[in-house]
Amino acid sequence: ILGNSPTPIHGLWNNLHRTFTIRQAIESTQPDAVISFTDRINVMTIVSLSRTRYPVFPTEHCDPIMNPCGKLWENLRRFTYPHAARVVSVSKGIDNYFDWLPKTKRAVIYNPFLVIDNNQSITSIPKDADQGKNWIISMGRLTYQKGFDLLLAAFKKIAHKYPGWQLLILGKGEMRSELDKLKDDLSLSSQVIFTGAISNPFPILRNSKLFVMASRFEGFPMAHGEALACGLPVICTDCPSGPREIIRNGVDGILVPNEDVSALAWAMERLMSDEGERKRLAASAPEVTERFSLEKVMEMWEELIGEVIGGQK
């Protein structure tokens, strides 16, 4: 519902209208509690429900340090968030940003990871991908945040030793042409495949040997957990924030220093060259669906909302 306004006056008017519309829509449903998402919508929801009985739970899925919302909206966030019932972050790394709020105003509730269907089969093989080779998978939007340029640089260091391996990068984004050029410049054309967006990546994940991400920053990276749920060992950068809360270093994956290309290459070669180590980490990977089960997440939400509503009576 947000868009650009031609002038500040138009912007003020449009946002006032939006808050009125939000309030009308929420009041028409008579909810017990309101959960909102994304920074600007969170602010507008709190404002729209001021002086009502509805407790608002704004949720944060991105690290505000790495995803700033602008000075105006940041000031509005700092003004409105103290009036929320609880500010819910999907990782401890994100929650740390809100240390200007008292702990009683904050909560961490992770996103769930579901059990992946074992019976799914690959219906179409990505162009140029060779099922006769070992696949390394990376997945996400082709943006600066995800660090695919770092991943290509790391793979370049070791790819010549492992001609039987291919790196498949699933996703689309604004850096596609830039990354394609980098792949060619690094002479990786035969070993790196950009597949584009794939609606159901899980069969491909299940037919792979290893999942690697070189993100510069995250919030709570779902791709990491989905790879674990598919039984893949995960190598990822220990970036802010989220990966260290999902990956158990040495148990189901390997964490490497953020933006350290050499460390990333070392970790990849370690697992590419050691099938036994890959299998050891893979054996514990699916436990992610127990550690972050839907039941546990829903229980945390129900407990938090119940605590707030109970305290209002």
Salt bridges, closest charged atoms under 4 A:
GLU27 OE2 - ARG23 NE 3.45
GLU60 OE2 - ARG77 NH1 3.10
GLU74 OE1 - ARG77 NH2 2.63
GLU74 OE2 - ARG78 NE 2.90
ASP95 OD2 - ARG106 NH2 2.94
ASP128 OD2 - LYS127 NZ 3.51
ASP149 OD2 - ARG216 NH2 2.84
GLU174 OE1 - ARG141 NH2 3.21
ASP180 OD2 - ARG176 NE 2.86
ASP180 OD1 - LYS183 NZ 3.67
ASP185 OD2 - LYS181 NZ 2.85
GLU218 OE2 - LYS146 NZ 2.88
ASP238 OD1 - ARG244 NE 3.00
ASP252 OD2 - ARG248 NE 2.92
ASP252 OD2 - ARG291 NH2 3.39
GLU259 OE1 - ARG216 NE 3.58
GLU269 OE2 - LYS161 NZ 3.15
GLU275 OE2 - LYS279 NZ 3.21
GLU277 OE2 - ARG270 NH2 2.93
GLU277 OE2 - ARG280 NH2 2.88
GLU287 OE1 - ARG248 NH2 2.87
GLU307 OE2 - ARG86 NH2 2.73
